[in-house]
Amino acid sequence: MSSSPPTEAWLRGIAANPAAPSEVLLRLLAPEGRAAWPVLCGERALPPDVVGAVVTHPERAVRRAFARNRYADPGQRGRLVDDPDSLVRAALAAGRRPHLGWTEVLPDAVLEALLTARDDEGGQVLTAAEIRQELEFSRQIPQSFRRGMVHHPNPELRAQATGLWRWLTPAQRDALLADPDPVVSEAAREHSRILDPAAMEAELPERDCHYRNLLLINYAVSRTVAERCLEQGRDLWSLASNPHTPGEAVARLARDPDPKVRERVAARADLDPELLAELAEDPNVTVRTRALLQPLPRTWPQRAAIDQVVGHAAECIGPVGEMFLEPEPDWYEACAVSPHPLLRRVAAAWARLPGELAHRLAEDPDPEVRHLLAYNHPLAPPGVVLDAFVATPRQRPYLLMLPRLPRTGLGHLLGHNDPEVRALAAADPTLTEPPVALLADPDPRVRRAAAANPLLPLELIGSLLDDPELAEGAAAHPRLPAERLHDLLDRSGLAGTPRPA
């Protein structure tokens, strides 16, 4: 055992200690407590007075860690929207960690401030445009906010709403084109070219690049462009996906040798019955499955909802976000009772599925249905969430955030072969006996969780605090009195007190 005290382990453990009072946590914000900052500011919920000290802390590392804290309320994180450091604002815009498909959205006022911010003259590392781009990909903007941008009193947001041109109604497009603000009306005229095949043809780059692919998947396609792509055998998957591809080109794509192209055609909402019947007898099983998955009539939002789920393992999908245009609720409800497991997976990924149907899917024979329900639905039973935690390691950082994940009754998992599962069980405060045996587990995460278990007697915790391999977990033990925590901070060199919040 080392002769020097494991001070950094104590600092990290105290930072994670759920019973540590504010005066202890505030001491960790001193410069000598730097080793605790990632845990304190980024990996736990904080009392309001500690939040106040964090968001006004002079060190960027403190504020930046809190900007992505997965346990912090969006309103608390939003207090950093006017932070003087662009890297902190970018962390707020990028969203909480783990960065998965679903996250709590930011308040409207925070979104408006980030989306309309301008560059200052302070020589910042990141521009306002780069921060906006982080926000756009963070899923912290609810679609209700995006829809409201069309009529927002701030003309900068109305101008940005023109970027949603493909999803706007004709009346919304007309309103933006006639907007009294010239910046908005000009942006509307520019984006109206999206639905002009001739404009797209003139703008389409010849070289392969992201922009070319973007145009060919989303924008109006002229017959000339479609014919050129077919002749060259180029960008056919993109054409097959594009709702604006001319009908004669779609018919040719339906007979393309590439089954991936035919599958995209089979998913289209505008297929005529004869072409759908032909694809339903395709020699490729994936093409047949997609053709038979939905009868006609279909809608493009339905295709998009299916695309979010089909073709991916549930573990890879994770929580599914909302769409700008969503299918009707009764369509999701029909999917929930479909004999086809792919459609039941789509229903399980919809967070607003009625409770009766959610409980029905909780007993679905398809494990991916149950896992998607665990990720997405607030009424997923705790047992289903626990099963998903055990079965899908990639989603565990997200599942650990959910209050539905059981934290008790886990004794049967103490001997599990996966250390992350054992660590979850080792923290269970309702075990029949203290998890002393797991203090010698080969995995440090398990040892740390076992050392922090409140069932361990305080006299044992006292001896563990001087063991470098167990000190962090022991310092996180919730039964350690505040006086003992202060003593550990004193021994770690944090003799002073932090500045007031």
LUMSEZA-86801 format. One record per residue (C-alpha): x, y, z; residue in one letter. Coordinates in nm, 4 decimals. Last residue first. Layout:
[[X Y Z] "a"]
...
//
This chain:
[[-2.1514 3.1815 -0.5130] "a"]
[[-1.8989 3.2905 -0.2478] "p"]
[[-1.5278 3.2248 -0.3150] "r"]
[[-1.4132 2.8821 -0.2153] "p"]
[[-1.2929 2.7919 0.1352] "t"]
[[-0.9361 2.7182 0.2265] "g"]
[[-0.7749 2.4019 0.3594] "a"]
[[-0.8121 2.2093 0.0372] "l"]
[[-0.4745 2.0334 0.0678] "g"]
[[-0.5965 1.6756 0.0457] "s"]
[[-0.5742 1.6279 0.4245] "r"]
[[-0.8134 1.9196 0.4669] "d"]
[[-1.0468 1.7686 0.2101] "l"]
[[-1.0419 1.4371 0.3955] "l"]
[[-1.1230 1.6200 0.7203] "d"]
[[-1.4123 1.8006 0.5536] "h"]
[[-1.5497 1.4638 0.4448] "l"]
[[-1.5137 1.3298 0.7986] "r"]
[[-1.7001 1.6285 0.9412] "e"]
[[-1.9741 1.5860 0.6828] "a"]
[[-2.0444 1.2366 0.8119] "p"]
[[-1.9671 0.9337 0.5925] "l"]
[[-2.2933 0.7476 0.5498] "r"]
[[-2.3216 0.8264 0.1772] "p"]
[[-2.0025 0.6365 0.0860] "h"]
[[-1.8411 0.8333 -0.1991] "a"]
[[-1.5106 0.8512 -0.0098] "a"]
[[-1.5161 0.4708 0.0098] "a"]
[[-1.5594 0.4390 -0.3657] "g"]
[[-1.2602 0.6621 -0.4320] "e"]
[[-1.0480 0.5002 -0.1613] "a"]
[[-1.0891 0.1443 -0.2856] "l"]
[[-0.7834 0.0866 -0.5065] "e"]
[[-0.5654 0.3410 -0.3224] "p"]
[[-0.6481 0.1821 0.0164] "d"]
[[-0.6416 0.4543 0.2837] "d"]
[[-1.0151 0.5182 0.2682] "l"]
[[-1.0849 0.1461 0.2917] "l"]
[[-0.9973 0.1372 0.6621] "s"]
[[-1.2542 0.3992 0.7508] "g"]
[[-1.5112 0.2318 0.5307] "i"]
[[-1.4785 -0.0833 0.7409] "l"]
[[-1.5583 0.1101 1.0579] "e"]
[[-1.8496 0.2746 0.8798] "l"]
[[-2.0207 -0.0566 0.8120] "p"]
[[-2.0899 -0.1397 0.4455] "l"]
[[-2.4625 -0.1315 0.3699] "l"]
[[-2.4335 0.2196 0.2223] "p"]
[[-2.2588 0.0769 -0.0872] "n"]
[[-1.9712 0.3104 -0.1821] "a"]
[[-1.7034 0.0414 -0.1486] "a"]
[[-1.9103 -0.1964 -0.3625] "a"]
[[-1.9465 0.0601 -0.6401] "a"]
[[-1.5718 0.1306 -0.6448] "r"]
[[-1.4831 -0.2381 -0.6433] "r"]
[[-1.7216 -0.3019 -0.9310] "v"]
[[-1.5803 -0.0172 -1.1342] "r"]
[[-1.2240 -0.1318 -1.0540] "p"]
[[-1.2804 -0.4753 -1.2137] "d"]
[[-1.1013 -0.7755 -1.0625] "p"]
[[-1.3491 -0.7866 -0.7697] "d"]
[[-1.1809 -0.7748 -0.4278] "a"]
[[-1.4290 -0.5286 -0.2755] "l"]
[[-1.6893 -0.7546 -0.4356] "l"]
[[-1.6683 -0.9977 -0.1445] "a"]
[[-1.7778 -0.7266 0.0978] "v"]
[[-2.1085 -0.6703 -0.0807] "p"]
[[-2.2961 -0.5963 0.2459] "p"]
[[-2.5747 -0.8477 0.3151] "e"]
[[-2.9293 -0.9096 0.1966] "t"]
[[-2.8852 -0.6455 -0.0692] "l"]
[[-3.1176 -0.3467 -0.0354] "t"]
[[-2.8621 -0.0671 -0.0908] "p"]
[[-2.7830 -0.1906 -0.4443] "d"]
[[-2.4427 -0.0447 -0.5440] "a"]
[[-2.2898 -0.3876 -0.6130] "a"]
[[-2.5769 -0.4669 -0.8495] "a"]
[[-2.4898 -0.1813 -1.0839] "l"]
[[-2.1221 -0.2725 -1.0595] "a"]
[[-2.2003 -0.6360 -1.1406] "r"]
[[-2.3806 -0.5241 -1.4550] "v"]
[[-2.0862 -0.3097 -1.5605] "e"]
[[-1.8521 -0.6006 -1.4789] "p"]
[[-2.0272 -0.8392 -1.7203] "d"]
[[-2.0003 -1.2010 -1.5991] "n"]
[[-2.2917 -1.1603 -1.3585] "h"]
[[-2.2234 -1.2789 -1.0034] "g"]
[[-2.3926 -0.9888 -0.8261] "l"]
[[-2.6829 -0.9971 -1.0721] "l"]
[[-2.9275 -1.1962 -0.8570] "h"]
[[-2.8851 -0.9394 -0.5821] "g"]
[[-3.0404 -0.6682 -0.7952] "l"]
[[-3.3534 -0.5928 -0.5941] "g"]
[[-3.2708 -0.2240 -0.5897] "t"]
[[-3.1414 0.0287 -0.8409] "r"]
[[-3.4046 -0.0403 -1.1056] "p"]
[[-3.3785 0.1687 -1.4243] "l"]
[[-3.7015 0.3709 -1.4449] "r"]
[[-3.5268 0.6840 -1.3141] "p"]
[[-3.3364 0.6912 -1.6433] "l"]
[[-2.9837 0.8317 -1.6551] "m"]
[[-2.8213 0.4887 -1.6261] "l"]
[[-3.0103 0.3921 -1.9414] "l"]
[[-2.8175 0.6528 -2.1408] "y"]
[[-2.4719 0.5357 -2.0331] "p"]
[[-2.5951 0.1751 -2.0747] "r"]
[[-2.6949 0.2051 -2.4402] "q"]
[[-2.3817 0.0490 -2.5871] "r"]
[[-2.4007 -0.2420 -2.3429] "p"]
[[-2.7351 -0.3715 -2.4752] "t"]
[[-2.8478 -0.6926 -2.3023] "a"]
[[-2.8024 -0.6101 -1.9342] "v"]
[[-2.9347 -0.2555 -1.9596] "f"]
[[-3.2197 -0.3695 -2.1848] "a"]
[[-3.3226 -0.6288 -1.9250] "d"]
[[-3.3155 -0.3584 -1.6594] "l"]
[[-3.5415 -0.1347 -1.8684] "v"]
[[-3.7848 -0.4219 -1.9247] "v"]
[[-3.7914 -0.4970 -1.5525] "g"]
[[-3.8549 -0.1301 -1.4749] "p"]
[[-4.1723 -0.1299 -1.6886] "p"]
[[-4.1661 0.1039 -1.9922] "a"]
[[-4.4083 0.3840 -1.9090] "l"]
[[-4.1774 0.6723 -2.0061] "p"]
[[-4.1232 0.5154 -2.3498] "h"]
[[-3.8066 0.5583 -2.5529] "n"]
[[-3.5122 0.3489 -2.4443] "y"]
[[-3.7092 0.0734 -2.2693] "a"]
[[-3.9602 0.0540 -2.5562] "l"]
[[-3.6726 0.0163 -2.7995] "l"]
[[-3.5397 -0.2712 -2.5880] "h"]
[[-3.8775 -0.4457 -2.5711] "r"]
[[-3.9262 -0.4282 -2.9473] "v"]
[[-3.5681 -0.5452 -2.9964] "e"]
[[-3.6367 -0.8466 -2.7772] "p"]
[[-3.9174 -0.9734 -3.0059] "d"]
[[-4.1629 -1.1826 -2.8006] "p"]
[[-4.3467 -0.8647 -2.6926] "d"]
[[-4.4263 -0.8450 -2.3216] "e"]
[[-4.3340 -0.4779 -2.2858] "a"]
[[-4.5161 -0.4275 -2.6156] "l"]
[[-4.8489 -0.4902 -2.4436] "r"]
[[-4.7514 -0.2544 -2.1638] "h"]
[[-4.6866 0.0178 -2.4207] "a"]
[[-5.0187 -0.0591 -2.5886] "l"]
[[-5.2106 -0.0025 -2.2679] "e"]
[[-5.0031 0.3054 -2.1866] "g"]
[[-5.0825 0.4879 -2.5088] "p"]
[[-4.7825 0.5404 -2.7437] "l"]
[[-4.6441 0.8884 -2.6824] "r"]
[[-4.2747 0.7915 -2.6730] "a"]
[[-4.2764 0.6349 -3.0192] "w"]
[[-3.9872 0.3853 -3.0455] "a"]
[[-4.2103 0.0946 -2.9418] "a"]
[[-4.4402 0.1709 -3.2350] "a"]
[[-4.1531 0.1456 -3.4828] "v"]
[[-4.0423 -0.1786 -3.3196] "r"]
[[-4.3980 -0.3106 -3.3592] "r"]
[[-4.3702 -0.2270 -3.7287] "l"]
[[-4.0537 -0.4355 -3.7601] "l"]
[[-4.2107 -0.7185 -3.5573] "p"]
[[-4.4857 -0.7740 -3.8188] "h"]
[[-4.8089 -0.9083 -3.6702] "p"]
[[-4.9152 -0.5461 -3.6202] "s"]
[[-5.0655 -0.4510 -3.2844] "v"]
[[-4.8215 -0.1681 -3.2100] "a"]
[[-4.8152 -0.0606 -3.5752] "c"]
[[-5.1876 0.0169 -3.5560] "a"]
[[-5.1200 0.2426 -3.2592] "e"]
[[-4.8437 0.4167 -3.4531] "y"]
[[-5.0882 0.4799 -3.7378] "w"]
[[-5.3546 0.6020 -3.4932] "d"]
[[-5.1098 0.8638 -3.3657] "p"]
[[-5.0788 1.0237 -3.7112] "e"]
[[-4.7352 1.0178 -3.8715] "p"]
[[-4.4852 1.2837 -3.7706] "e"]
[[-4.3689 1.5919 -3.9582] "l"]
[[-4.0683 1.7609 -3.7998] "f"]
[[-3.9643 1.4286 -3.6492] "m"]
[[-3.9211 1.3319 -3.2845] "e"]
[[-3.6084 1.1585 -3.1644] "g"]
[[-3.5476 0.7856 -3.1287] "v"]
[[-3.3624 0.6591 -2.8203] "p"]
[[-3.0946 0.4047 -2.9069] "g"]
[[-3.0528 0.2938 -3.2639] "i"]
[[-2.7429 0.0768 -3.2329] "c"]
[[-2.8796 -0.1417 -2.9538] "e"]
[[-3.2075 -0.1711 -3.1422] "a"]
[[-3.0256 -0.3376 -3.4298] "a"]
[[-3.0610 -0.1383 -3.7481] "h"]
[[-3.2333 -0.2125 -4.0769] "g"]
[[-3.5693 -0.0709 -3.9771] "v"]
[[-3.5781 0.1829 -3.6960] "v"]
[[-3.5389 0.5388 -3.8191] "q"]
[[-3.6449 0.4309 -4.1687] "d"]
[[-3.9845 0.3274 -4.0340] "i"]
[[-4.0529 0.6771 -3.9038] "a"]
[[-3.9315 0.8296 -4.2313] "a"]
[[-4.1592 0.6046 -4.4355] "r"]
[[-4.4536 0.7021 -4.2185] "q"]
[[-4.3652 1.0690 -4.2646] "p"]
[[-4.3703 1.0071 -4.6423] "w"]
[[-4.7235 0.8740 -4.6335] "t"]
[[-4.8702 0.5403 -4.7348] "r"]
[[-5.1834 0.4276 -4.9176] "p"]
[[-5.1020 0.1470 -4.9792] "l"]
[[-4.9964 -0.1510 -4.7728] "p"]
[[-4.6921 -0.1348 -4.5499] "q"]
[[-4.4375 -0.4038 -4.4656] "l"]
[[-4.4953 -0.5977 -4.7861] "l"]
[[-4.2643 -0.3827 -4.9985] "a"]
[[-4.0052 -0.3565 -4.7200] "r"]
[[-4.0017 -0.7317 -4.6682] "t"]
[[-3.9837 -0.8101 -5.0381] "r"]
[[-3.6829 -0.5808 -5.0839] "v"]
[[-3.5073 -0.7297 -4.7828] "t"]
[[-3.5851 -1.0842 -4.9019] "v"]
[[-3.4302 -1.0340 -5.2453] "n"]
[[-3.6019 -1.2303 -5.5258] "p"]
[[-3.8641 -0.9533 -5.5552] "d"]
[[-4.2249 -1.0728 -5.5280] "e"]
[[-4.3456 -0.7739 -5.3233] "a"]
[[-4.1484 -0.5551 -5.5641] "l"]
[[-4.3852 -0.6485 -5.8485] "e"]
[[-4.6926 -0.5878 -5.6327] "a"]
[[-4.5576 -0.2443 -5.5400] "l"]
[[-4.5046 -0.1608 -5.9065] "l"]
[[-4.8612 -0.2596 -5.9889] "e"]
[[-5.0087 -0.0720 -5.6929] "p"]
[[-4.8487 0.2625 -5.7833] "d"]
[[-4.5712 0.3739 -5.5536] "l"]
[[-4.5894 0.7245 -5.4049] "d"]
[[-4.4995 0.6506 -5.0411] "a"]
[[-4.1643 0.4959 -5.1238] "r"]
[[-4.0290 0.2020 -4.9235] "a"]
[[-4.0141 -0.0399 -5.2173] "a"]
[[-3.8079 0.2157 -5.4090] "v"]
[[-3.5541 0.2208 -5.1306] "r"]
[[-3.5447 -0.1595 -5.1348] "e"]
[[-3.4911 -0.1590 -5.5117] "r"]
[[-3.1818 0.0588 -5.4706] "v"]
[[-3.0406 -0.1644 -5.1996] "k"]
[[-3.1205 -0.4675 -5.4174] "p"]
[[-2.8790 -0.3402 -5.6862] "d"]
[[-2.9756 -0.4857 -6.0266] "p"]
[[-3.2172 -0.1947 -6.0890] "d"]
[[-3.5763 -0.2982 -6.1638] "r"]
[[-3.7467 -0.0557 -5.9207] "a"]
[[-3.5046 0.2117 -6.0399] "l"]
[[-3.6646 0.1985 -6.3825] "r"]
[[-4.0117 0.2582 -6.2387] "a"]
[[-3.8783 0.5403 -6.0200] "v"]
[[-3.7292 0.7090 -6.3279] "a"]
[[-4.0683 0.7053 -6.4994] "e"]
[[-4.2256 0.8545 -6.1880] "g"]
[[-3.9958 1.1552 -6.1660] "p"]
[[-3.7852 1.1749 -5.8447] "t"]
[[-3.9390 1.4266 -5.6033] "h"]
[[-3.9736 1.1983 -5.2988] "p"]
[[-3.5983 1.1234 -5.3165] "n"]
[[-3.4981 0.7819 -5.1810] "s"]
[[-3.4661 0.6061 -5.5182] "a"]
[[-3.2691 0.9016 -5.6497] "l"]
[[-3.0241 0.8744 -5.3634] "s"]
[[-2.9827 0.5002 -5.4110] "w"]
[[-2.9238 0.5629 -5.7821] "l"]
[[-2.6402 0.8075 -5.7300] "d"]
[[-2.4642 0.6858 -6.0488] "r"]
[[-2.5478 0.4153 -6.2990] "g"]
[[-2.4252 0.6549 -6.5672] "q"]
[[-2.7388 0.6271 -6.7802] "e"]
[[-2.9594 0.6337 -6.4726] "l"]
[[-2.7853 0.9415 -6.3324] "c"]
[[-2.8167 1.1250 -6.6642] "r"]
[[-3.1854 1.0347 -6.6913] "e"]
[[-3.2595 1.1640 -6.3419] "a"]
[[-3.0745 1.4890 -6.4070] "v"]
[[-3.2587 1.5461 -6.7364] "t"]
[[-3.5945 1.4514 -6.5860] "r"]
[[-3.5430 1.7245 -6.3282] "s"]
[[-3.5139 1.6383 -5.9614] "v"]
[[-3.6663 1.8478 -5.6823] "a"]
[[-3.4456 1.8456 -5.3764] "y"]
[[-3.4014 1.5891 -5.1006] "n"]
[[-3.1865 1.2885 -5.1883] "i"]
[[-3.0202 1.4247 -5.5025] "l"]
[[-2.9479 1.7626 -5.3489] "l"]
[[-2.7892 1.6186 -5.0346] "l"]
[[-2.5806 1.3751 -5.2397] "n"]
[[-2.4409 1.6597 -5.4466] "r"]
[[-2.3679 1.8565 -5.1307] "y"]
[[-2.1836 1.5662 -4.9674] "h"]
[[-1.9486 1.5269 -5.2612] "c"]
[[-1.9012 1.3354 -5.5855] "d"]
[[-1.8024 1.5783 -5.8588] "r"]
[[-2.0538 1.7136 -6.1081] "e"]
[[-2.2031 1.9718 -5.8756] "p"]
[[-2.5826 2.0204 -5.8970] "l"]
[[-2.6643 2.3922 -5.9032] "e"]
[[-2.8056 2.4196 -6.2551] "a"]
[[-3.0040 2.0985 -6.2173] "e"]
[[-3.1367 2.2128 -5.8794] "m"]
[[-3.2541 2.5405 -6.0316] "a"]
[[-3.4246 2.3581 -6.3177] "a"]
[[-3.5959 2.1164 -6.0808] "p"]
[[-3.7423 2.4025 -5.8700] "d"]
[[-3.8509 2.2694 -5.5300] "l"]
[[-3.5260 2.3547 -5.3538] "i"]
[[-3.5210 2.6863 -5.5429] "r"]
[[-3.7701 2.8082 -5.2836] "s"]
[[-3.4726 2.8262 -5.0476] "h"]
[[-3.3295 3.1328 -5.2184] "e"]
[[-3.6660 3.3059 -5.2419] "r"]
[[-3.7267 3.2406 -4.8725] "a"]
[[-3.3850 3.3769 -4.7777] "a"]
[[-3.4668 3.6904 -4.9772] "e"]
[[-3.8021 3.7247 -4.8009] "s"]
[[-3.6395 3.6880 -4.4594] "v"]
[[-3.3577 3.9357 -4.5219] "v"]
[[-3.6053 4.1776 -4.6817] "p"]
[[-3.8198 4.1919 -4.3645] "d"]
[[-4.1796 4.2478 -4.4694] "p"]
[[-4.2268 3.8723 -4.5266] "d"]
[[-4.4012 3.7999 -4.8584] "a"]
[[-4.1856 3.4953 -4.9418] "l"]
[[-4.2133 3.3858 -4.5805] "l"]
[[-4.5930 3.4061 -4.5845] "a"]
[[-4.6113 3.2218 -4.9168] "d"]
[[-4.3994 2.9393 -4.7788] "r"]
[[-4.6184 2.9113 -4.4710] "q"]
[[-4.9307 2.8972 -4.6863] "a"]
[[-4.7778 2.6297 -4.9112] "p"]
[[-4.7049 2.4182 -4.6022] "t"]
[[-4.3483 2.3847 -4.4781] "l"]
[[-4.1578 2.0566 -4.4761] "w"]
[[-3.9340 2.1112 -4.7793] "r"]
[[-3.8708 2.4744 -4.6849] "w"]
[[-3.7154 2.4008 -4.3448] "l"]
[[-3.4201 2.6275 -4.4289] "g"]
[[-3.6732 2.9095 -4.4582] "t"]
[[-3.7077 2.8857 -4.0812] "a"]
[[-3.3630 3.0457 -4.0487] "q"]
[[-3.5022 3.3679 -4.1943] "a"]
[[-3.7944 3.3528 -3.9517] "r"]
[[-3.5430 3.3070 -3.6702] "l"]
[[-3.3511 3.6189 -3.7745] "e"]
[[-3.6819 3.8047 -3.8134] "p"]
[[-3.7569 3.7702 -3.4399] "n"]
[[-4.1359 3.7847 -3.4022] "p"]
[[-4.1542 3.4104 -3.4749] "h"]
[[-4.4052 3.3086 -3.7415] "h"]
[[-4.1981 3.0462 -3.9236] "v"]
[[-3.9883 2.9845 -3.6105] "m"]
[[-4.2876 2.8209 -3.4443] "g"]
[[-4.2392 2.5004 -3.6418] "r"]
[[-3.8779 2.4809 -3.5262] "r"]
[[-3.9842 2.5367 -3.1658] "f"]
[[-4.2432 2.2585 -3.1890] "s"]
[[-3.9749 2.0392 -3.3456] "q"]
[[-3.7842 2.0572 -3.0201] "p"]
[[-3.4301 2.1959 -3.0393] "i"]
[[-3.1962 2.0008 -2.8079] "q"]
[[-3.1447 1.7369 -3.0733] "r"]
[[-2.7690 1.8115 -3.0660] "s"]
[[-2.7128 1.8365 -3.4413] "f"]
[[-2.8549 2.1866 -3.4822] "e"]
[[-2.6915 2.3027 -3.1593] "l"]
[[-2.3415 2.2181 -3.2799] "e"]
[[-2.4168 2.4034 -3.6044] "q"]
[[-2.5269 2.7073 -3.4061] "r"]
[[-2.1919 2.6990 -3.2236] "i"]
[[-2.0086 2.6974 -3.5560] "e"]
[[-2.2160 2.9916 -3.6747] "a"]
[[-2.1408 3.1882 -3.3559] "a"]
[[-1.7715 3.1401 -3.4253] "t"]
[[-1.5378 2.9205 -3.2236] "l"]
[[-1.1983 2.9961 -3.0688] "v"]
[[-1.2981 3.3495 -2.9719] "q"]
[[-1.0881 3.6501 -3.0703] "g"]
[[-1.2773 3.8946 -2.8514] "g"]
[[-1.4468 4.0905 -3.1267] "e"]
[[-1.7884 3.9358 -3.0836] "d"]
[[-1.9602 3.7020 -3.3241] "d"]
[[-2.3375 3.7180 -3.3373] "r"]
[[-2.5951 3.5118 -3.1520] "a"]
[[-2.9328 3.4490 -3.3164] "t"]
[[-2.9526 3.0718 -3.2810] "l"]
[[-2.7866 3.0636 -2.9385] "l"]
[[-3.0087 3.3354 -2.7905] "a"]
[[-3.3249 3.1912 -2.9428] "e"]
[[-3.2447 2.8466 -2.8061] "l"]
[[-3.1806 2.9862 -2.4591] "v"]
[[-3.5102 3.1752 -2.4618] "a"]
[[-3.6955 2.8640 -2.5783] "d"]
[[-3.5624 2.6503 -2.2938] "p"]
[[-3.3265 2.3684 -2.3963] "l"]
[[-3.4552 2.0261 -2.4944] "v"]
[[-3.4064 1.7118 -2.2894] "e"]
[[-3.2138 1.4489 -2.4789] "t"]
[[-3.2884 1.1641 -2.7157] "w"]
[[-3.0699 1.0071 -2.9842] "g"]
[[-2.7614 0.9774 -2.7712] "l"]
[[-2.4942 1.2195 -2.6553] "h"]
[[-2.3832 1.0731 -2.3247] "p"]
[[-2.3263 1.3487 -2.2394] "r"]
[[-2.5424 1.6568 -2.2573] "r"]
[[-2.5704 1.8868 -2.5493] "g"]
[[-2.3578 2.0356 -2.8242] "a"]
[[-2.5048 2.3822 -2.7678] "a"]
[[-2.3994 2.3918 -2.4042] "l"]
[[-2.0523 2.2692 -2.4987] "a"]
[[-2.0376 2.5337 -2.7707] "a"]
[[-2.1274 2.8024 -2.5174] "r"]
[[-1.8423 2.6824 -2.2960] "v"]
[[-1.5999 2.6768 -2.5890] "l"]
[[-1.7107 3.0269 -2.6895] "s"]
[[-1.6026 3.1721 -2.3547] "d"]
[[-1.7861 3.4821 -2.2268] "p"]
[[-2.0825 3.2719 -2.1102] "d"]
[[-2.4102 3.4160 -2.2360] "d"]
[[-2.5851 3.0805 -2.2761] "v"]
[[-2.4314 2.9489 -1.9535] "l"]
[[-2.7553 2.9876 -1.7572] "r"]
[[-2.8977 2.7337 -1.9994] "g"]
[[-2.7312 2.4531 -1.8079] "r"]
[[-2.9556 2.5293 -1.5120] "q"]
[[-3.2636 2.5556 -1.7335] "g"]
[[-3.1739 2.2283 -1.9013] "p"]
[[-3.1725 2.0591 -1.5558] "d"]
[[-2.8389 1.8999 -1.4787] "a"]
[[-2.7926 1.5220 -1.4737] "y"]
[[-2.6316 1.4843 -1.8168] "r"]
[[-2.3799 1.7595 -1.7427] "n"]
[[-2.2719 1.9024 -2.0797] "r"]
[[-2.2570 2.2712 -1.9787] "a"]
[[-2.1356 2.1590 -1.6351] "f"]
[[-1.8071 2.0350 -1.7802] "a"]
[[-1.7616 2.3621 -1.9696] "r"]
[[-1.8259 2.5729 -1.6609] "r"]
[[-1.5654 2.3935 -1.4526] "v"]
[[-1.3047 2.3698 -1.7293] "a"]
[[-1.3498 2.7414 -1.8070] "r"]
[[-1.2211 2.8360 -1.4619] "e"]
[[-1.3554 3.1630 -1.3196] "p"]
[[-1.6654 2.9955 -1.1716] "h"]
[[-1.9923 3.1762 -1.2415] "t"]
[[-2.1830 2.8694 -1.3664] "v"]
[[-2.0258 2.6524 -1.0949] "v"]
[[-2.0965 2.8788 -0.7980] "a"]
[[-2.4638 2.9109 -0.8863] "g"]
[[-2.4877 2.5361 -0.9445] "v"]
[[-2.3432 2.4828 -0.5968] "v"]
[[-2.6164 2.7014 -0.4477] "d"]
[[-2.8826 2.5153 -0.6448] "p"]
[[-2.7750 2.1686 -0.5241] "p"]
[[-2.5934 1.9583 -0.7846] "l"]
[[-2.6870 1.6567 -0.9952] "a"]
[[-2.3953 1.4339 -1.0904] "r"]
[[-2.1452 1.3566 -1.3641] "e"]
[[-2.0248 1.6778 -1.5226] "g"]
[[-1.9511 1.9367 -1.2570] "c"]
[[-1.8539 1.7201 -0.9624] "l"]
[[-1.7124 1.4293 -1.1614] "v"]
[[-1.5047 1.6356 -1.4068] "p"]
[[-1.4139 1.8851 -1.1330] "w"]
[[-1.2774 1.6438 -0.8732] "a"]
[[-0.9142 1.6444 -0.9904] "a"]
[[-0.9255 2.0262 -0.9904] "r"]
[[-0.9815 2.0407 -0.6135] "g"]
[[-0.6649 2.2392 -0.5414] "e"]
[[-0.8031 2.5263 -0.7496] "p"]
[[-1.1027 2.5550 -0.5138] "a"]
[[-1.4286 2.4195 -0.6544] "l"]
[[-1.4057 2.1165 -0.4247] "l"]
[[-1.4795 2.3419 -0.1291] "r"]
[[-1.8237 2.4076 -0.2722] "l"]
[[-1.9029 2.0370 -0.2590] "l"]
[[-1.8315 2.0244 0.1140] "v"]
[[-2.0395 2.3328 0.1922] "e"]
[[-2.3172 2.1973 -0.0265] "s"]
[[-2.3583 1.8787 0.1736] "p"]
[[-2.2131 1.5431 0.0601] "a"]
[[-2.4911 1.2838 0.0721] "a"]
[[-2.4761 1.1779 -0.2940] "p"]
[[-2.0949 1.1342 -0.2782] "n"]
[[-1.9689 1.1763 -0.6354] "a"]
[[-1.7480 1.4778 -0.5633] "a"]
[[-1.6384 1.3109 -0.2395] "i"]
[[-1.5197 1.0108 -0.4420] "g"]
[[-1.3327 1.2215 -0.6958] "r"]
[[-1.1579 1.4183 -0.4225] "l"]
[[-1.0758 1.1084 -0.2203] "w"]
[[-0.9252 0.9397 -0.5262] "a"]
[[-0.7163 1.2502 -0.5905] "e"]
[[-0.5915 1.2415 -0.2303] "t"]
[[-0.4777 0.8807 -0.2206] "p"]
[[-0.2635 0.9378 0.0931] "p"]
[[0.1114 0.8816 0.0555] "s"]
[[0.2611 0.5605 0.1989] "s"]
[[0.1305 0.3471 -0.0889] "s"]
[[0.0000 0.0000 0.0000] "m"]
//
